[in-house]
């Protein structure tokens, strides 16, 4: 009879340990899913930033083209002052274009990195 009490206690303790282990495993799985979700949101954020940078780059490219047309117009008219000024503005706009493209590529790389992190979290 005494042995049965100990056996029941051992079984209950083992059962409790199994439940604790299951809860811990589920909590760990839940942790990885939450981290993957966070990484995915970060990736979306950086992808959105990249799109914004590309829009800015497109704006500066159009400005550069406009300034170049103006410079050509003033060159044909013989107005070297305005031609040089518009050429300078065009160079500046092209530099800004290249800067924005660089920012966009960096943001895309970060987005890809966060997607890799999310994928790694889901593999665990």
N, C-alpha and C positions, 0 to 999 in steps of 0.2 A: 504494500500500500504506500509506504514511504517512497519507494522507488518510482511509483507512478506520479507522485507529486513532483518529484525532481524531473522526471521525464517531461511532464506537462510544462514545468517552468522552463526547461531547456528548449522545448519546442516553441513556447511563446517568445523566449528571448531570440531564438533563431528567426522566427517569423518577424519580430520587430526589427531585427537587423536587416532582413531582406527588404522590408518596407522602407527602412531608412536608406538602404543602398539604392532602391528604385527611385526614391524621391531625389536623392543626390544625383543620380544619373539623369533623371528628367530635368532637374534644375540645371545641370551642366549642359544638356542639350538645349535647353531654353536660353542659356547664356550665349551659346554659339549662334543661335538663331537671332537673338537680339543684336549681337555684335555684327552679324552679317547684314541685318537690316540697317544698322547705323552706317556701316561702310557703304551700303547701296545708296543711302541718302546723301552721303558725302560725295559719292561718284556723280549723282544727279546734280548736286550743287555745282561741282566743278565743270560738268558738261554744259550746264546753263551759263556759267561764267565764260566758257570758251565760245559759246554761240554769241554772247554779247561782245566779246573781243573781236570776233570775226565781223560782226556788224559794224563796229567802230572802224575796223581796218578797211572795210568796203567804203565807208564814208570818206576816210582819208584818201583812198585811192581815187575816188571820184573827184575830190577836191584837187588832188594833184593833176589829174587830167584836165580839169577846168583851168587851173593856173597855167598849164603848158599851152593850152589853146590861146589863152590871153597873151602869153609871152610871144607866141608865134604871130598873133595879130599885131602886137606892138612892134615886133621885129620888122614885119612887112611895111608898117607905117614909118619905120625909121626912128621910133621913140625908144632909144636904148635904155633910158632910165626905167620906164615902166616894164620893158621887156626883161631887164635884169631883176627888177623887183619881183615880177611874177615867176621868173625862173627860181629865185630864192624861195618863194612861197611853195612852189612845186616840190623842190628838194626837201623842204621841211615837212610837207605833207607826206611825201614818200617815206621819209624817216619814221614819221608817226605810224604810217601804215605797217612798216616792217616791225616796229615795236609791238603794235597790237597783235600782229600775226605771231610773234614770239610769245606773247602772253597767252594767246589762245592755245598754242602748242603745249606750253607748260601746263595749262589747265587741263587739256586733254590727257596728258601723261598722268597727271594726278588722278583724274577720273578713272583711267585704266588701272592704275595702281590700287585704288580703292575697290574696284570691281574684282581684282585678283585677291585682295584681302578677304572680301565677302565670300568668294568662291572657296578660299582655303578654310574659312570658318565653317562653311556648310559641309566640307569634307570630313571634319572632325567628328 
